[in-house]
């Protein structure tokens, strides 16, 4: 009798994957899952082994996930995220200077002003994702890249289409929507790059055009691939982190009261939230050789999902891992990855989330879930609400 495999994209798993992750850690820490029979790795030590060994587990897994045959060329599948050393090392060195502490400190006052403006519009029940969790990081990405603010309204739709890519499309309409988004966004970014070539500005696109390392510059396609990655990752990380945080606050009003009384707790809240219910759920890799983990041999060429969200709830790593503990000191666990692929925008995401929580808890006495079910992303690598009705008091 054929063993039934867990479908990571089923609505019930998307709504609450953590009991499924716990069952995997107990009985099948390395196993095949759907869609497509990819191999899931769920325990902390094994996930860390996958992330620490790029020679055994290639980042080309991102290309396998984000560029299945039905999409055509997808810049995300060719971006820095999907590269191994030495190409990854070269690209990361060229782009990392745009995401340091100076950029974060420069943008912090703008983030606070924007958060205040957005919170001011709340009245009655609001879709938090549309009203706050998307436009706030859209401002940050737009500022970094120097993008036209009138396009911010399209960012989340573009991001949703791209993260919805799976081995098999949902329908013909899904194929058309994804391909249309890839072409539209690629064309728009190509126009931005051309405009900066003509008239350089004080923004990251201009900096990337002129960046050099060891006498090498980025090609136009490398820049476009990276810009699409930045747009996608910059939106999905903060948007989902804020949405997941609000759901927890609605269930645990005592946490809201604590942050309201002690704003300095916003930073440790963000770290524990990244561990407890962070936006990133898996990091795809390709097995470069036959590899044995937890007594199971993963064949060479297999698509492997390192389930960082499961590792962050591993009972062998964290005491009482299903309990949210603001004093835990978890430093986000593996939410931003590990090693050479540690998220380049982690500092920015932490700043955005911290300021957002400070503003919201200062302005409102509490938050409750609104009417209707919460709908989650249908994506392998990230998880968060795409619609979140809330009432702020």
C-alpha atoms as one frame of an Amber mdcrd trajectory, in Angstrom:
protein
   0.000   0.000   0.000   1.368   3.394  -1.022   2.232   5.681   1.880   0.183
   8.871   1.867   2.391  11.927   1.590   1.768  15.255   3.302   0.800  17.997
   0.852   2.515  21.161   2.082   0.246  23.335  -0.067  -3.093  21.942   1.101
  -5.312  24.599   2.746  -5.349  22.757   6.090  -1.542  22.615   6.232  -1.201
  26.244   5.178  -3.640  27.279   7.922  -1.584  25.552  10.654   1.490  23.605
   9.548   3.081  23.250  12.992   1.314  20.047  14.171   2.310  18.454  10.841
   5.916  19.595  11.290   5.946  18.154  14.826   4.690  14.795  13.563   7.426
  14.776  10.910  10.122  15.522  13.484   8.902  12.653  15.667   8.427   9.917
  13.076   9.855  10.903   9.677  12.355  13.776  10.000  13.517  13.257   6.416
  10.697  12.200   4.089   9.053  12.851   0.752   6.182  15.317   0.590   3.917
  16.798  -2.034   3.766  18.592  -4.358   6.105  16.589  -6.518   7.656  14.177
  -4.025  10.354  16.588  -2.860  12.323  15.693   0.276  11.489  17.605   3.479
  14.025  17.965   6.297  12.397  19.016   9.569  14.781  18.776  12.566  17.076
  21.624  13.646  20.371  19.723  13.358  19.529  18.312   9.929  18.236  21.641
   8.579  21.415  23.318   9.809  23.510  20.636   8.101  21.726  21.303   4.804
  22.256  25.074   5.075  25.898  24.753   6.143  26.910  22.534   3.239  26.333
  24.278  -0.105  28.639  21.800  -1.838  26.205  18.998  -0.948  22.985  21.008
  -1.150  22.997  23.456  -4.041  20.951  26.667  -4.007  19.860  25.769  -7.513
  16.868  24.431  -5.604  15.427  27.929  -5.841  15.584  27.699  -9.619  13.810
  24.321  -9.497  11.030  25.814  -7.357  10.627  29.204  -9.038  11.280  28.262
 -12.658   9.377  25.054 -13.444   8.893  24.512 -17.203   5.459  26.183 -17.256
   6.706  29.653 -16.197   9.394  30.311 -18.790  12.328  32.500 -17.705  11.875
  33.759 -14.148  14.512  36.196 -12.815  14.093  34.820  -9.268  15.389  31.463
 -10.493  18.581  33.153 -11.718  19.058  35.607  -8.847  21.687  35.531  -6.115
  19.327  33.345  -4.072  19.718  30.499  -6.570  23.504  30.698  -6.971  26.382
  28.855  -5.310  29.956  30.073  -4.772  31.867  31.565  -6.478  29.099  33.360
  -8.438  27.074  33.919  -5.268  30.111  35.336  -3.470  30.743  37.848  -6.258
  27.126  39.060  -6.446  26.634  39.277  -2.702  29.794  41.325  -2.359  28.559
  43.777  -4.990  25.061  44.275  -3.572  25.582  43.945   0.190  26.831  47.497
   0.643  23.327  48.801  -0.117  21.801  47.001   2.894  23.967  47.936   5.850
  23.281  49.814   9.073  23.524  53.219   7.356  20.618  52.405   5.009  18.551
  51.083   7.905  19.132  54.150  10.094  18.439  56.497   7.165  15.090  54.855
   6.438  13.886  54.412  10.038  12.310  57.910  10.392  10.479  57.479   7.057
   9.160  54.090   8.163   7.822  55.586  11.384   6.108  58.468   9.569   4.543
  56.088   7.053   3.371  53.726   9.798   1.692  56.637  11.595  -0.002  57.768
   8.364  -1.312  54.287   7.619  -2.559  53.682  11.169  -4.425  56.997  11.039
  -6.687  55.611   8.297  -7.944  52.676  10.389 -11.658  52.809  11.116 -13.961
  49.933  11.996 -12.787  46.695  10.393  -9.763  46.829   8.091  -7.924  44.326
   5.925  -4.597  44.702   7.707  -2.594  43.250   4.812  -3.924  45.800   2.343
  -4.145  48.739   4.756  -0.785  48.423   6.532   1.324  45.292   6.141   1.861
  45.755   2.388   2.212  49.538   1.910   4.779  49.885   4.722   7.478  47.603
   3.219   6.500  48.873  -0.263   7.680  52.309   0.875  11.020  50.865   2.000
  11.609  48.900  -1.216  10.530  51.883  -3.299  12.945  54.154  -1.409  15.874
  51.765  -1.748  15.332  51.225  -5.457  14.065  54.704  -6.282  10.852  53.316
  -7.804   7.781  55.305  -8.776   5.487  55.391  -5.720   2.409  55.078  -7.959
   3.449  51.461  -8.615   3.412  50.449  -4.936  -0.176  49.238  -5.292   1.006
  46.595  -7.792   3.892  45.254  -5.698   1.900  42.811  -3.557  -0.047  41.372
  -6.500   3.225  40.821  -8.346   4.773  39.199  -5.282   1.734  36.983  -4.659
   1.828  35.720  -8.250   5.527  34.850  -8.079   5.499  33.104  -4.679   2.472
  31.067  -5.815   4.677  29.216  -8.331   4.710  25.455  -7.682   5.805  22.419
  -9.723   2.347  22.281 -11.300   0.117  25.329 -11.937  -3.318  25.634 -10.366
  -5.020  26.272 -13.705  -4.543  27.806 -17.134  -5.540  31.145 -15.586  -2.747
  30.726 -13.043  -0.226  30.132 -15.852  -1.360  33.295 -17.649  -1.301  35.393
 -14.453   2.213  34.297 -13.456   3.714  34.707 -16.929   2.050  38.107 -17.309
   3.464  39.252 -13.972   6.984  38.046 -14.763   6.938  39.831 -18.136   5.402
  43.029 -16.736   7.765  43.258 -13.774  10.843  42.344 -15.838   9.921  44.977
 -18.417   9.325  47.618 -15.762  12.669  46.928 -14.048  14.448  46.964 -17.410
  13.000  50.442 -18.016  14.188  51.552 -14.554  17.729  50.336 -15.267  17.735
  52.114 -18.653  16.536  55.333 -17.023  19.325  55.197 -14.410  21.910  54.636
 -17.130  20.743  57.884 -18.729  20.358  59.803 -15.472  22.023  58.274 -12.397
  20.354  58.978  -9.053  21.169  58.449  -5.383  19.576  55.004  -5.201  20.475
  51.326  -5.246  19.835  50.830  -8.970  22.413  53.488  -9.831  24.812  52.046
  -7.261  24.464  48.566  -8.771  25.136  49.925 -12.261  28.415  51.402 -11.071
  29.432  48.741  -8.545  32.694  46.914  -9.231  34.575  44.140  -7.480  37.920
  42.908  -8.734  37.296  44.853 -11.935  33.958  43.148 -12.619  30.585  44.874
 -12.955  27.088  43.414 -12.886  25.406  42.668 -16.198  22.009  44.228 -16.903
  20.299  40.850 -16.498  22.046  40.243 -13.154  20.766  43.612 -11.942  17.197
  42.869 -13.056  17.329  39.411 -11.455  18.493  40.957  -8.194  15.949  43.788
  -8.249  13.115  41.300  -8.654  14.505  39.255  -5.753  14.704  42.355  -3.582
  11.177  43.421  -4.430   9.810  39.957  -3.685  11.799  39.226  -0.508  11.461
  42.748   0.867   7.687  42.621   0.610   6.973  39.025   1.593   9.176  38.995
   4.682   7.802  42.090   6.408   4.211  41.746   5.205   3.895  38.175   6.473
   5.784  38.872   9.693   3.422  41.730  10.550   0.316  39.730   9.594   1.355
  36.727  11.685   2.147  39.054  14.590  -1.331  40.598  14.535  -2.965  37.157
  14.583  -0.952  36.280  17.691  -1.824  39.616  19.350  -5.526  38.993  18.698
  -5.215  35.625  20.451  -2.914  36.923  23.201  -4.034  40.449  24.238  -1.658
  40.238  27.207   1.261  40.533  24.786  -0.200  43.719  23.287  -0.566  45.145
  26.811   3.080  44.334  27.567   4.370  46.089  24.448   2.051  49.031  25.070
   3.453  49.393  28.591   7.082  48.705  27.564   7.852  49.727  23.942  11.417
  48.386  24.315   9.907  44.879  24.210   9.112  45.339  20.502  12.608  44.179
  19.488  12.614  40.910  21.519   8.993  40.337  20.428  10.123  40.442  16.777
  12.943  37.953  17.455  10.636  35.468  19.160   7.992  35.974  16.465  10.564
  35.141  13.787  11.182  31.845  15.600   7.595  31.103  16.629   5.728  31.952
  13.416   8.136  33.621  11.025   7.398  34.379   7.370   9.977  31.994   5.898
   9.036  28.301   6.027  11.426  26.486   3.732  14.645  26.957   1.806  14.881
  24.762  -1.324  18.094  23.013  -2.292  19.204  20.374  -4.823  21.152  17.366
  -3.519  24.490  17.446  -5.352  25.212  13.819  -4.375  23.514  10.956  -2.563
  23.304  12.203   1.042  22.205  10.277   4.147  20.390  12.295   6.825  18.599
  10.838   9.872  19.192   7.366   8.415  17.489   8.215   5.110  19.362   8.508
   1.800  18.329  11.443  -0.380  19.210  10.631  -4.007  21.453  12.926  -6.017
  19.470  15.509  -7.993  16.509  15.515  -5.585  14.745  18.715  -4.607  15.180
  19.205  -0.846  13.174  21.556   1.368  14.974  22.650   4.529  11.978  23.408
   6.761  13.339  26.302   8.819   9.921  26.932  10.407   9.911  23.345  11.697
  13.503  23.615  12.938  12.486  26.715  14.889   9.928  24.596  16.798  12.295
  21.661  17.409  11.888  20.444  21.002  15.507  19.324  21.041  16.619  22.896
  20.401  14.025  24.983  22.276  12.313  24.277  25.594   8.521  24.181  25.187
   8.860  25.360  21.557   5.133  25.855  20.919   4.999  28.511  23.652   5.625
  32.137  22.687   8.201  33.452  25.164   9.255  37.059  24.701  12.198  36.502
  27.089  13.467  33.424  25.246  16.378  35.189  23.523  16.047  33.034  20.405
  17.473  35.686  18.039  15.009  34.607  15.373  16.325  31.043  15.150  16.859
  30.114  11.493  14.169  32.472  10.168  16.672  34.367   7.990  18.654  31.301
   6.967  22.242  30.572   7.908  25.746  30.978   6.559  26.548  32.368   3.127
  22.877  32.798   2.226  21.834  34.571   5.436  19.171  37.084   4.399  20.791
  40.281   3.159  17.767  42.337   4.224  17.419  40.931   7.768  18.427  44.223
   9.416  15.850  46.146   7.382  13.042  43.661   8.064  13.731  43.729  11.797
  13.688  47.530  11.806  10.420  47.748   9.862   8.642  45.239  12.092   9.913
  46.797  15.322   8.843  50.309  14.350   5.470  49.092  13.085   4.734  47.367
  16.402   5.855  50.403  18.390   3.535  52.665  16.389   0.516  50.333  16.538
   0.767  49.509  20.244   1.281  53.200  21.061  -1.761  54.279  19.082  -4.276
  51.501  19.864  -5.398  49.774  23.061  -5.772  46.396  21.398  -6.637  44.356
  18.314  -9.260  41.701  17.556  -9.872  39.376  14.642 -12.598  40.604  12.299
 -15.350  38.693  10.547 -14.466  35.951   8.078 -11.765  33.336   7.704  -8.081
  34.209   7.380  -6.749  33.189   3.965  -3.086  32.202   3.749  -0.531  32.295
   0.954  -0.270  29.205  -1.221   3.510  29.105  -1.360   6.307  26.725  -0.462
   8.853  29.197   0.868   6.779  31.746   2.787   3.610  31.729   4.890   1.333
  34.520   6.038  -2.165  35.884   5.566  -3.158  37.375   2.217  -6.360  38.719
   3.766  -6.579  39.604   7.445  -9.709  41.388   8.746  -8.908  43.152  12.051
 -10.518  45.655  14.402  -8.288  48.041  16.348  -9.602  49.703  19.507
